[in-house]
Amino acid sequence: MVRKFREELHEVRAHWKNYLLQSLLATVSLFCVLIFLEQGEQVIVASLGATAFVVFAMPNNISAQPRNVIGGHIVGLVCGFVGHWLLNTLPNPDYFISEAAIHALAVGLAMFIMVAFDTEHPPAAATALGAAIAGPGQRLIISVLFFSIVFTAIRLLTRKHLRDLT
């Protein structure tokens, strides 16, 4: 265990500029997300924060590829909105149980579709949950898609300077 810690510490020391640069890219990107989103839309911030981590800490991971980042969030939005619609159309006297079941269904459906269509992006499962909770909204859709594209563009523009930090 001590040996592994020393190896990891050596890795950080050897590539400290990458660790600093990539952490700053994630920080600035997420700051822009937080400034742009309104209070009611911040239910989606967790998924975009996780996306920033994947894109900037693991830029060579399959989950950080443009198809996965953008496609995964599109799937998450659609599945979340379907869940929100179902919740508002199905009559059920036990709303709490229905709400939990529909929110879980939105995440499970998003996971199934992402895996089936090769757009796996784990943070997009949180997008499905957030969209199911918040419901459809033009600003929410634009925000998720815009920042997915921005994170991807920054990754592509800086890829020669990025390395996997994990």
PyMOL commands that set and color helices and strands:
alter all, ss='L'
color gray80, all
select helices_A, chain A and resi 2-14+16-36+39-57+62-64+66-89+95-116+123-134+138-161
alter helices_A, ss='H'
color red, helices_A
deselect
rebuild
show_as cartoon
